[in-house]
Amino acid sequence: MIKELGNLKNFYNFSHKASSFFYWVFVILFIPGLIWSLFIAPIDYLQGHSYRIIFIHVPSAWMSLQTYMLMAAAAIISMIWRVKFMEIFSIQCASIGAVFTLIALVTGMLWGKPTWGTYWVWDARLTSELILLFIYLGIISLYQAIDDKRRASNIVNILIIIGLINIPIIHYSVEWWNTLHQGPTVTKLDKPSAHISMLAPLLYMFVTFQFFFILVIINKMKLGILARDLNSKWVKEKYNA
């Protein structure tokens, strides 16, 4: 099944049904998740209602890292085994990751104002996350600047792999440096700092964001496949070109 979906034509045909399925899964999950986060989750005794932005901020930040790791894994596979499907997947992840990173930064700034008294500080976590956004944008710009997309993928993949060094820096920044950003809460599996009444909707929203990622990557893969296989026989037959 996986091998068949790795074929560009097969994946493109499969993506139509898959896109519709994941769209409705996301909508069904997102609406109650939003209600749970904004109205049902308890008020924080220190931050009041302002803390509720974490239900968007934290999943977005997690997704910015996860997307990069998926992109890097695809880049490594495409470099070693020359898998065209993975080349397309890798570059299509870049714009999605950039959006997640931007959302994380903007929501972090909005949360920072009532918490720290300012929208931005050169905090280790914020700065490394900003660097991640620049890496994503650099990958996208470099890929678009090279006309030969096979060559572009090879060059961009090197940049992606080099950029991996920033992922552990982001994750461990609050432990390695003295920062204003709060320390790990959910990742303390033995005893999370967040109460279950707040942790549950946070994890629920993270799962919801997973389905959103799948929905978007499927649709972006469709466009990417058409762009890369525009002159192939199956595309011409499908659209009577």
Stockholm file with secondary structure:
# STOCKHOLM 1.0

chainA/1-241         MIKELGNLKNFYNFSHKASSFFYWVFVILFIPGLIWSLFIAPIDYLQGHSYRIIFIHVPSAWMSLQTYMLMAAAAIISMIWRVKFMEIFSIQCASIGAVFTLIALVTGMLWGKPTWGTYWVWDARLTSELILLFIYLGIISLYQAIDDKRRASNIVNILIIIGLINIPIIHYSVEWWNTLHQGPTVTKLDKPSAHISMLAPLLYMFVTFQFFFILVIINKMKLGILARDLNSKWVKEKYNA
#=GR chainA/1-241 SS CHHHHTSHHHHHHHHHHHHHHHHHHHHHHHHHHHHIIIIISCCBTTTBGGGGGHHHHHHHHHHHHHHHHHHHHHHHHHHHHCCHHHHHHHHHHHHHHHHHHHHHHHHHHHHHHHHHSSSCCCCHHHHHHHHHHHHHHHHHHHHHHCSCHHHHHHHHHHHHHHHTTHHHHHHHHHHHSCCSSCCCSTTCTTSCSSCHHHHHHHHHHHHHHHHHHHHHHHHHHHHHHHHHTTTSHHHHHHTTC
#=GC SS_cons         CHHHHTSHHHHHHHHHHHHHHHHHHHHHHHHHHHHIIIIISCCBTTTBGGGGGHHHHHHHHHHHHHHHHHHHHHHHHHHHHCCHHHHHHHHHHHHHHHHHHHHHHHHHHHHHHHHHSSSCCCCHHHHHHHHHHHHHHHHHHHHHHCSCHHHHHHHHHHHHHHHTTHHHHHHHHHHHSCCSSCCCSTTCTTSCSSCHHHHHHHHHHHHHHHHHHHHHHHHHHHHHHHHHTTTSHHHHHHTTC
//
